[in-house]
């Protein structure tokens, strides 16, 4: 599975201000995708701070990803150590979908 062991860097701009740009690195693509889901969950907690439990569907998660001014996923190429391949938001959403689908079936 390509999500398992490729070092991954998420480049993220959560607000319109360019100085809000940040990055996070993960040991695997799966961890990075889960990190994006956790960011969304933290966003929901801030919005719905009064509620005990918060539920959401994948469409809301994808809307969150689309709302980010910038999001890029750099995945290390297994065949060339130190070389990262950039991936846009659409690719990230497809990977999140596959990850959540795999989690739902196991």
Secondary structure, DSSP 4 states (H G I P E B T S, - for coil): -TTSS--EEEEEE-SSSGGGEEEEEESSHHHHHHHHHHHHHHHHHHHTTT-S-----HHHHHHHHHHSSEEEEEEE-TTSTT-EEEE-HHHHHHHHHHHHHHHHH-
